[in-house]
Amino acid sequence: MPTDLERVLQGLEEARAFAASYRFEITPEYRALIARVEELPQNQSGADKSGRWLGSQADQRAWRARVTPRPVR
């Protein structure tokens, strides 16, 4: 029976093989869409981006990882 480490390494090898064989092609339509988005006024250099919402401080604190002690047995 393989150990957890062996299963992880096998999964990584399978992912590596898939990544090596994968080919991503950008169509002309997709390139045109990218150009349109880049030309929007809010995406220009010097545009005011102060309205960007990063969530409240309470939300940011809630998503931080917390260390919880394990119960003693």
CYANA upper distance limits for C-alpha pairs under 8 A (distance plus 0.5 A):
  2 PRO  CA      6 GLU  CA      6.31
  2 PRO  CA      7 ARG  CA      7.01
  3 THR  CA      7 ARG  CA      6.90
  4 ASP  CA      8 VAL  CA      6.67
  5 LEU  CA      9 LEU  CA      6.61
  6 GLU  CA     10 GLN  CA      6.56
  7 ARG  CA     11 GLY  CA      6.62
  8 VAL  CA     12 LEU  CA      6.68
  9 LEU  CA     13 GLU  CA      6.67
 10 GLN  CA     14 GLU  CA      6.74
 11 GLY  CA     15 ALA  CA      6.67
 12 LEU  CA     16 ARG  CA      6.57
 13 GLU  CA     17 ALA  CA      6.70
 14 GLU  CA     18 PHE  CA      6.72
 15 ALA  CA     19 ALA  CA      6.58
 16 ARG  CA     20 ALA  CA      6.64
 17 ALA  CA     21 SER  CA      6.89
 18 PHE  CA     22 TYR  CA      6.58
 26 ILE  CA     30 TYR  CA      6.72
 26 ILE  CA     31 ARG  CA      7.28
 27 THR  CA     31 ARG  CA      6.88
 28 PRO  CA     32 ALA  CA      6.67
 29 GLU  CA     33 LEU  CA      6.79
 30 TYR  CA     34 ILE  CA      6.76
 31 ARG  CA     35 ALA  CA      6.76
 32 ALA  CA     36 ARG  CA      6.75
 33 LEU  CA     37 VAL  CA      6.77
 34 ILE  CA     38 GLU  CA      6.64
 35 ALA  CA     39 GLU  CA      6.68
 36 ARG  CA     40 LEU  CA      7.13
 37 VAL  CA     43 ASN  CA      8.05
 38 GLU  CA     43 ASN  CA      6.32
 38 GLU  CA     44 GLN  CA      7.89
 39 GLU  CA     43 ASN  CA      7.15
 39 GLU  CA     44 GLN  CA      7.46
 40 LEU  CA     44 GLN  CA      7.41
 41 PRO  CA     47 ALA  CA      7.64
 42 GLN  CA     47 ALA  CA      6.11
 42 GLN  CA     48 ASP  CA      7.73
 42 GLN  CA     49 LYS  CA      8.02
 43 ASN  CA     47 ALA  CA      7.19
 55 GLY  CA     59 ASP  CA      6.50
 55 GLY  CA     60 GLN  CA      7.12
 56 SER  CA     60 GLN  CA      6.88
 57 GLN  CA     61 ARG  CA      6.63
 58 ALA  CA     62 ALA  CA      6.64
 59 ASP  CA     63 TRP  CA      6.97
 60 GLN  CA     64 ARG  CA      7.19
